Amino acid sequence: MWREARYSEPRVLRRALYSWGFNKRAWESEPSAEWQHALDWMKRHSLPVSDGLQEHSNRLIEESMQEWSRRSEDSSPNG
């Protein structure tokens, strides 16, 4: 279960994400110790990306199955 977590220095976390985490060109060098600490914290307190993708995929599958079922019922001779 997800719970809210707050980093002690949000400004440092924002800079670490913006300037290093989301900036591919910056990956050629190591982040500063302060930024590395913030990035490690973010990694520990974030949900894996696949969790959201799996939930989304399951919803799409379920919607497709419901649509297929509805169309099958509409096209049946008794429907």
PEMOGI-V771451 format. One record per residue. N is the residue number from 0. RES is the residue in three letters. PSI is psi in whole degrees, 0 to 359 (NA if undefined). OMEGA is omega in whole degrees, 0 to 359 (none if undefined). BURIAL is 1 if it has 9 or more other ideal C-beta (glycine too) atoms within 8 Angstrom, else 0. Layout:
n:N res:RES psi:PSI omega:OMEGA burial:BURIAL
n:N res:RES psi:PSI omega:OMEGA burial:BURIAL
//
This chain:
n:0 res:MET psi:135 omega:181 burial:0
n:1 res:TRP psi:138 omega:173 burial:0
n:2 res:ARG psi:154 omega:181 burial:0
n:3 res:GLU psi:138 omega:177 burial:0
n:4 res:ALA psi:142 omega:180 burial:0
n:5 res:ARG psi:127 omega:177 burial:0
n:6 res:TYR psi:142 omega:185 burial:1
n:7 res:SER psi:335 omega:180 burial:0
n:8 res:GLU psi:82 omega:185 burial:0
n:9 res:PRO psi:329 omega:179 burial:0
n:10 res:ARG psi:319 omega:178 burial:0
n:11 res:VAL psi:317 omega:180 burial:1
n:12 res:LEU psi:315 omega:179 burial:1
n:13 res:ARG psi:315 omega:180 burial:0
n:14 res:ARG psi:319 omega:180 burial:1
n:15 res:ALA psi:316 omega:180 burial:1
n:16 res:LEU psi:312 omega:183 burial:1
n:17 res:TYR psi:312 omega:188 burial:1
n:18 res:SER psi:336 omega:181 burial:1
n:19 res:TRP psi:308 omega:185 burial:1
n:20 res:GLY psi:318 omega:183 burial:1
n:21 res:PHE psi:9 omega:183 burial:0
n:22 res:ASN psi:95 omega:184 burial:1
n:23 res:LYS psi:324 omega:181 burial:0
n:24 res:ARG psi:332 omega:181 burial:0
n:25 res:ALA psi:344 omega:184 burial:1
n:26 res:TRP psi:348 omega:179 burial:0
n:27 res:GLU psi:336 omega:178 burial:0
n:28 res:SER psi:161 omega:180 burial:0
n:29 res:GLU psi:145 omega:176 burial:0
n:30 res:PRO psi:161 omega:177 burial:1
n:31 res:SER psi:163 omega:180 burial:0
n:32 res:ALA psi:320 omega:180 burial:0
n:33 res:GLU psi:315 omega:179 burial:0
n:34 res:TRP psi:320 omega:179 burial:1
n:35 res:GLN psi:319 omega:178 burial:1
n:36 res:HIS psi:315 omega:179 burial:0
n:37 res:ALA psi:317 omega:180 burial:1
n:38 res:LEU psi:321 omega:177 burial:1
n:39 res:ASP psi:319 omega:177 burial:0
n:40 res:TRP psi:314 omega:180 burial:1
n:41 res:MET psi:318 omega:180 burial:1
n:42 res:LYS psi:319 omega:180 burial:0
n:43 res:ARG psi:331 omega:187 burial:0
n:44 res:HIS psi:10 omega:179 burial:0
n:45 res:SER psi:147 omega:174 burial:0
n:46 res:LEU psi:145 omega:175 burial:0
n:47 res:PRO psi:143 omega:181 burial:0
n:48 res:VAL psi:323 omega:184 burial:0
n:49 res:SER psi:335 omega:178 burial:0
n:50 res:ASP psi:311 omega:180 burial:0
n:51 res:GLY psi:322 omega:180 burial:0
n:52 res:LEU psi:320 omega:180 burial:0
n:53 res:GLN psi:316 omega:179 burial:0
n:54 res:GLU psi:316 omega:179 burial:0
n:55 res:HIS psi:316 omega:179 burial:0
n:56 res:SER psi:316 omega:179 burial:0
n:57 res:ASN psi:320 omega:180 burial:0
n:58 res:ARG psi:318 omega:178 burial:0
n:59 res:LEU psi:319 omega:178 burial:0
n:60 res:ILE psi:314 omega:180 burial:0
n:61 res:GLU psi:317 omega:179 burial:0
n:62 res:GLU psi:320 omega:179 burial:0
n:63 res:SER psi:319 omega:180 burial:0
n:64 res:MET psi:321 omega:178 burial:0
n:65 res:GLN psi:318 omega:179 burial:0
n:66 res:GLU psi:317 omega:178 burial:0
n:67 res:TRP psi:317 omega:179 burial:0
n:68 res:SER psi:316 omega:180 burial:0
n:69 res:ARG psi:316 omega:180 burial:0
n:70 res:ARG psi:323 omega:178 burial:0
n:71 res:SER psi:318 omega:178 burial:0
n:72 res:GLU psi:321 omega:180 burial:0
n:73 res:ASP psi:328 omega:183 burial:0
n:74 res:SER psi:356 omega:180 burial:0
n:75 res:SER psi:149 omega:182 burial:0
n:76 res:PRO psi:333 omega:182 burial:0
n:77 res:ASN psi:350 omega:188 burial:0
n:78 res:GLY psi:NA omega:none burial:0
//
